[in-house]
Amino acid sequence: MITTSPGIGGLPRLSIVNDFAEAEVYLLGATVTHWKPRDHAPVLWTGPADLYQPGKPIRGGIPLCLPWFGPHADASKPAHGFVRTRPWTVERTAELPDGRSRVKLSFTTDAETRAIWPHDLRVGLTVTVGKTLGLELTITNTGKETVVIGEALHTYFAVEDIRRTIVHGLSGTTYLDKVAGGRHRQCGDGIAFTGETDRVYLSAHDECVIDDEVGGRRIRVRKSGSGATVVWNPWIAKSAKMADFGTDQWMNMVCVESGNAHDSTYALPPAFSHHLGCEIGVEGG
Ligand code: TA6
């Protein structure tokens, strides 16, 4: 069943319930905020609910970073682009023959976005809810000149304790360590967390596995159209400075983001499209 109703802060929200799972998608930024497979705990982390408001990014779930990732060289422009703070439109919803549910949302640039970024895109997000959660972001250049795109599915995963969580699947890749001024470093076997962690793994295409030891589960993240994987936990001091991070909530989340940033940003010529996707699954817990 797929319904639309006012969610937190009265913001419009799609609610999806089927035999496999339940999910929620806010039209603000087409942000998936909830996915709970049957017999599992919720897989996505979200911040304090009382801070969802129009024009502000939702903290948690899967915010969409586009048409750039991270801070812009012009500090007057919003970090992670403007797509995650704009209202999206529900294009269609469908119950699939195999019992999964699928919703498609869309966004088109307008005069307001052109004032921030003087180009035109049409963006579609298709969300498929079942035993796994699938997202596919399609970006089409509807303008007259080639644009350079940076992007990410900025997914916040729920873990019981980040201090006993390991992220696998990035061994042997090089990463930009943003906590060490962007220094290039080599990734060892598994990523453990002992402090603020903010890394962009380059040429990282393999499936990632989040091993949540205390929660007794492993979350799998398969990526497509993604040249970079971002791993982030703000830890204690940084999260304490973020009003939309609940107290001590840093322990219960980790971002593993599929995207294209730094050396995997790409040129998108007029009338061409690019697809960025991820499929999330969970075992145990
Ligand atoms: O993806 C990691 C990151 O780029 C961090 O540097 C941190 O800024 C995080 O995104 C959250 O960004 P936001 O603008 O949502 O607070």
Boltz pocket constraint, residues with backbone or C-beta under 6 A from the ligand:
constraints:
  - pocket:
      binder: B
      contacts: [[A, 57], [A, 70], [A, 79], [A, 80], [A, 154], [A, 178], [A, 198], [A, 230], [A, 231], [A, 232], [A, 255], [A, 257]]
      max_distance: 6.0
